[in-house]
Amino acid sequence: MATDQRSAFAAETAKLARKNKGAGRAQATTKNGYTVLLTSMSSGHVDAIVITTPDGREVRRADGWKVSKTAEVAEFLWDVLEEDKARAAKRERLAGLKSVSITSVDAISPASSKDTRRYHLTPRQLAQLLTLAEQLAAANAATAAD
């Protein structure tokens, strides 16, 4: 589905560029609600593109390319927008969580190892983890004292 939307978006953007080649500037809203603005268009060249998503996020590219490459540029920018959307969803999902790094050490085996991982915990989970860590530290101290 996303690939179909990406291809359709790229085709619509390329069609806009071909249709308005040499017009200097072209703007349209695609079927999926994205606003595409092509600027500084000459006979076979586009200098810049600004794409605005239906929710107002914007992505731009202004390094210039041939009109025939507009579909490729649009596909690339679609991917950038999708990555931004995924990062925003992840940030929203992690809102209110505490990010912690936990390092585990295997000191018993002959080839001791160390592994650090990042976890996102609720405040309650973090409090439980700290309590458990204190209990383990106390148990280790008691064992070392014996």
N, C-alpha and C positions, 0 to 999 in steps of 0.2 A: 504494500500500500504506500509506504513512504517513498519507495523508488518510483512508483507511478506518479505520485505528486511531484517529486523532484523533476522527473522527465517532462511532465506537463508544464511545470513552472518554467523550466529552461526553454521549452518550445515556445511558450507565450512570450517570454522575454526576447528571444531571438526574432520572433515574428515582429514584435514592436520595433526592434532595431532595424530590421530590413525595410519595414514599411515606412519608417521615418528617416531613412538614410539621407543625410545631407540637410535635415531640417534644423539642426543645431541643438534641439532639445525635444524630448518625448517623455510623456508620463501616462501611465495607465494603471488600473487596478486589475489584478489577475482574478481568475475564477475562484481561487482560494483566499482572496481578500488581501493579498500583499500589494503594496503600492510600489511600482518600479519607476524610477526617474533616471533617464539616460541624458547626459549633458555633454556639451561640446562635441556634437556629432558632425563629422564632415562626410564627404562622399563615401568613404570606405572605412572610417575610423570612428571609434567611440572613446572618449577620454575618461569618462567617469560614470559610475552607476551608484545609486542609493536605493536600497531596498528597505521598506518599512513593513514590519509584520502587522497583522490586525491588532495586536496588543501594544503596539507602539515601539517595539525594539527596532533598532536600525543597524544596518551593516552597509559599508561603503567600499568601493574600490576605485582608485583614481590613477592608475598607472597607464591607461590607454591600451587598446587592442583593436584588432580588425573586427568589423561588423560580423564577419563569418565565424568568429570565435566567441560570440556573445553567449551561445548556449552553454559552452564549457565554463565560461565565467559565472553564469547564473547557477549552474550545478554546484560549482565550488562554493559560492556564497550561500546556497541553500544548505549545504553541509555545515558551514560555519554557523548558520542560524539554528540548525538542529542541535549542534553541539552546545550552543549557548542555552537552548531550551532545556537540554538534559542537565547541564550544570545548575541551572536555576531550580529545576525540580529536585535535584539532590540537596541543594542548600535549604530548600523549603522542608524537605523530609528530615534534615538534620537540625532544624531550628529547635533550640531549647536543649539540645543534647550537648554533653561535654565530651570533647575529644581527648582521649588519653592514649599514651603509648605504654605498652606493657612489654617488658623484656623478660623472657623466661630463660633460665640457665640450667643446663644439665651438667652438674659438676660431679656426678657419680660415675658415669661411664668413662672409659679410658680416653675417648675422643670427645671431650666436653664441647658443648655447643651453646650458642647464644642466639636467640631469635627474638626480634622486636617486631611487634605488630601494632597497628592503630585501630582503636575501637571507639565507637560513639555510644555513650551510655547516658541513661536518664540520671538525674540527680540521685534518685533512690538506688539505682544500680551502682553508682559511683560510691555512695556511702557504704553499701554492702561490701563492695570490693575492698575499700579501705579497711573495714572491720576485719575482713578475712586476711588481708595482708598483715595487719597488726598481730592477729592470732598466729599466723605462720612465723612471723619474726620472733614472737615470744617463744614459740615451740622450738625454733632453731637455736635461740639463745640458751634455752634450758638444756637442749641436747649437747650443745658445745661446752657448757659448764660441767657436764658430768664426766 
